[in-house]
Amino acid sequence: MIQGISIYEILTLTSIIFFIGVYGFLTRKNLITMLLSIDLILNATAVNFVVINTYLFPENLQGVYFSVFIVAIAAAETALAVAIVINLYKLITSVEVEDTATMKF
C-alpha cells in the first residue's frame, strides 16, 4: 500500500480517467479535443503500469520503463498530430472533423 492509498482506489481513478478519454474521443468533433482525449487514455495506462508494478513487484522497474516509453510515444504522437492539424487549418480554416470530408486535393 502506498501511504494509505489502496490499489483499488488508484485503479478506480485511472479507469475513470481512461473512460473520460474514450468518451471524449468518441463524442467530440474537434480534432484538438480528440487529441487531448487520446492523451488522457495514454496517461491513464501509464499510471496503471506504474501502480501495478509498484504493488506486485516493487523491486522491479518494468512498469516504470513501460510508462516512460508511453510518455515518449505520446509526445511524438502529439507533435505529429499538432503539425497535421496546423496544416489542415491552413487548408480549410477549420479543425472540425466533419469539415475535413470536404477537402479537395
VOVOTI-519982 format. One record per atom (N, C-alpha, C, O, CB): x, y, z; residue in three letters. Coordinates in steps of 0.02 Angstrom, whole numbers, plus 50000, padded with zeros to 5 digits. Glycine has a CB too. Layout:
XYZala;...
***
This chain:
500424994150000met;500005000050000met;500455006250000met;500955006450035met;499525000050061met;500265011249962ile;500645017449956ile;500345022650002ile;499835025749984ile;500675019949883ile;500635023750059gln;500435028950106gln;499685029150118gln;499375034450117gln;500655035650081gln;499385023350131gly;498685023050148gly;498195023050089gly;497595023250100gly;498515028650191gly;498445022750028ile;498015022549970ile;498025015449942ile;498565012849927ile;498245027849915ile;497445012449935ser;497425005649910ser;497465005549834ser;497345010649801ser;496795002049933ser;497644999749808ile;497694999049735ile;497014999749702ile;496975001949645ile;498004992149718ile;496484998049737tyr;495814998649709tyr;495615005849697tyr;495295007549647tyr;495314995249756tyr;495815010249743glu;495665017349734glu;496035020349675glu;495745024149636glu;495835021249798glu;496665018449667ile;497055021049611ile;496795018249545ile;496735021949496ile;497795019449620ile;496655011749543leu;496395008849481leu;495705011549464leu;495535012149405leu;496365001249488leu;495305013149514thr;494655016249501thr;494745023149470thr;494405024949422thr;494245016749565thr;495205027049497leu;495345033649471leu;495605033349399leu;495385037149356leu;495845037349515leu;496075028849386thr;496345028349318thr;495825025549270thr;495835027349211thr;496965023949317thr;495375021249293ser;494845018849249ser;494365024449231ser;494145024949174ser;494455013149283ser;494215028849279ile;493785034549265ile;494125039149214ile;493805041549167ile;493625038449329ile;494775040549224ile;495135044749177ile;495155041649107ile;495065045049057ile;495855046049202ile;495265035049104phe;495275031549040phe;494605032149004phe;494595033648944phe;495445024049051phe;494065030949039phe;493415031249007phe;493185038348991phe;492795039348945phe;492895027849050phe;493425043249028ile;493305050249008ile;493655051548942ile;493375054948898ile;493565055149063ile;494255048948934gly;494615049648871gly;494265046148814gly;494225048948759gly;495315047048878gly;494015040148826val;493645036548773val;493015040248755val;492855041048696val;493475029348797val;492645042548804tyr;492035046348792tyr;492185052748752tyr;491825054348705tyr;491685048048858tyr;492705056248772gly;492885062348737gly;493095061048666gly;492935064948621gly;493445065948774gly;493455055548654phe;493665053948586phe;493075052148541phe;493045054048483phe;494165048248586phe;492595048548570leu;492025046348529leu;491505051748518leu;491145051548468leu;491705040448562leu;491455056648562thr;490905061548557thr;491125068248529thr;490705072048504thr;490595062548623thr;491755069948533arg;491975076548511arg;492065076848436arg;492215071748404arg;492635078448545arg;491975082748408lys;492045083648337lys;492645088148320lys;492785089348261lys;491415086648308lys;492975090648370asn;493555094948361asn;494195090648365asn;494255086448410asn;493575100648414asn;494645091548318leu;495255087448316leu;495705088548377leu;496025083848400leu;495645088848253leu;495725094648403ile;496145096048461ile;495875092548524ile;496265089648562ile;496185103648473ile;495225092648534thr;494945089248593thr;495005081648586thr;495055078148636thr;494225091248604thr;494975079148525met;495085072048515met;495805070148532met;495925064848560met;494925070048442met;496275074448515leu;496975073348533leu;497075073448608leu;497445069248635leu;497425078648500leu;496745078048642leu;496785078248715leu;496485071948746leu;496735069548798leu;496435084448742leu;495965069348716ser;495655063248742ser;496125057248734ser;496155052948778ser;494985061848705ser;496475056948678ile;496965051548669ile;497515052048721ile;497755047048746ile;497265051748597ile;497735058148737asp;498235059048788asp;497985056848857asp;498365054048896asp;498465066248791asp;497355058148871leu;497065055648935leu;497095048048938leu;497255045248990leu;496345058048943leu;496925044748883ile;496945037448880ile;497655034948892ile;497755030348931ile;496675034948813ile;498135037948858leu;498825035648865leu;499095036948936leu;499455032848963leu;499275039148814leu;498925042648965asn;499155044149033asn;498845039449085asn;499185037549133asn;498995051349051asn;498215037649076ala;497905032949122ala;498245026049118ala;498335022849170ala;497155032249106ala;498415023849058thr;498755017349053thr;499465017749082thr;499695012849112thr;498795015148980thr;499805023449074ala;500475024049103ala;500445023749179ala;500865020549211ala;500795030649081ala;499955027049209val;499885026749282val;499715019549304val;499965017249355val;499325031549306val;499305016049265asn;499145009149281asn;499775004749281asn;499855000649326asn;498645006249232asn;500205005649232phe;500825001849231phe;501245002949293phe;501504998249323phe;501235003549169phe;501315009149314val;501725010749372val;501415008049436val;501765005149478val;501835018349378val;500755008849443val;500425006749505val;500434999149512val;500584996549565val;499705009349506val;500274995749458ile;500264988349462ile;500964985749474ile;501054980949512ile;499964985349398ile;501464988749443asn;502144986549455asn;502354987949527asn;502694983849558asn;502624990149407asn;502154993649555thr;502334995349624thr;502014990649674thr;502324988749723thr;502125002549639thr;501394988649661tyr;501054984249709tyr;501264976949701tyr;501324973449752tyr;500314984949700tyr;501364974649640leu;501504967549631leu;502244965849636leu;502434961049669leu;501244965249565leu;502664969949603phe;503384968549602phe;503764974949617phe;504044978049571phe;503604965649533phe;503794977049680pro;504114983449695pro;504864983549682pro;505164988949676pro;503994985249767pro;505184977749678glu;505904977649667glu;506084978349593glu;506664979949577glu;506204971249694glu;505614977249548asn;505734977849476asn;505484984549450asn;505054987749482asn;505394972049438asn;505744986649393leu;505554993149365leu;505244992649296leu;505264997549258leu;506154997649363leu;504974986949277gln;504704986249210gln;504114990949198gln;504054993649143gln;504484979049198gln;503694991849247gly;503124996449240gly;503335003549228gly;503025007249191gly;502684996049300gly;503875005549261val;504135012349252val;504425013049182val;504325018149149val;504685013949305val;504775007849158tyr;505045008149090tyr;504495008549038tyr;504545012448990tyr;505485002049076tyr;503965004749047phe;503395004949001phe;503065011849002phe;502865014348950phe;502894999549018phe;502995014749062ser;502665021249066ser;503095026749034ser;502825031349003ser;502515022949138ser;503745026349041val;504185031149008val;504135030448932val;504125035348896val;504925030249031val;504095024248909phe;504005022948837phe;503335025848813phe;503305028748759phe;504045015448823phe;502805024948852ile;502155027648834ile;502165035248831ile;501875038248786ile;501615025248884ile;502505038348878val;502545045648879val;502935048148817val;502755053148787val;502885048148943val;503465044548799ala;503855046548739ala;503435045748676ala;503445050048632ala;504495042248734ala;503065040248671ile;502625039248614ile;502075044548612ile;501905047048558ile;502315032148615ile;501805046348670ala;501285051448672ala;501555058248651ala;501205062048617ala;500985051948743ala;502165059848669ala;502465066148649ala;502565066348573ala;502425071348541ala;503135067348685ala;502815060848545ala;502905060648473ala;502235060948436ala;502175064348385ala;503285054248453ala;501745057448462glu;501075057448432glu;500765064448435glu;500445066548387glu;500615052348467glu;500865067848490thr;500585074648496thr;500925079448448thr;500595083548417thr;500665077048568thr;501575079048442ala;501935083448396ala;501715082248324ala;501605087048287ala;502695082448402ala;501655076048305leu;501445074448237leu;500715076548225leu;500565079348172leu;501515066948224leu;500285075248272ala;499575077048264ala;499485084548262ala;499075086948223ala;499165074048321ala;499845088348302val;499775095548301val;500025098348234val;499725103048207val;500175098748359val;500555095448207ala;500785097548140ala;500255096248087ala;500145100348043ala;501445094048122ala;499935090448091ile;499405088848043ile;498815093548051ile;498535095848001ile;499175081548052ile;498625094948112val;498055099448125val;498215106548099val;497775109848071val;497885099648200val;498825108848109ile;499015115448084ile;498975115748008ile;498725120547980ile;499725117348108ile;499215110547975asn;499165110247902asn;498445109847878asn;498265112947828asn;499555104347875asn;498025106047913leu;497315105847896leu;496995112647905leu;496575114647864leu;496955100647939leu;497175116147957tyr;496875122647969tyr;497085127547914tyr;496685131847894tyr;497095125348038tyr;497705126947891lys;497915131347836lys;497535129847772lys;497395134447733lys;498665130447824lys;497345123547761leu;496995121647701leu;496255123447703leu;495985126147654leu;497075114347688leu;495915121847758ile;495185122647760ile;494945127447814ile;494345128347822ile;494865116047771ile;495385130547851thr;495245135347905thr;494735132747955thr;494305136447978thr;494995141847875thr;494795126447971ser;494365123448022ser;494725117348050ser;495125114148017ser;493675121447992ser;494575115748113val;494845109748144val;494295104848163val;494405100448205val;495255111648205val;493725105548132glu;493175100948144glu;493255094748100glu;493485095248043glu;492485104348130glu;493075088948127val;493145082648090val;492705082548028val;492915080147976val;492985076748136val;492105085148034glu;491635084947977glu;491875089347919glu;491715087847861glu;490955087248000glu;492255094547933asp;492495098947881asp;493065095747841asp;493205097847785asp;492725105447910asp;493395090747869thr;493935087547833thr;493675083247776thr;494045081747729thr;494355083347880thr;493045081347778ala;492755077247724ala;492655081347660ala;492605078547606ala;492075074247746ala;492635087947667thr;492525092247608thr;493165094447575thr;493155098447529thr;492135098347628thr;493735091747598met;494375093647568met;494445091147497met;494205085747480met;494945090947611met;494765095147456lys;494915093147387lys;495665093447378lys;495985098547391lys;494545097847335lys;495935087947356phe;496665087547347phe;496855089247276phe;497445089247260phe;496925080747364phe;
***
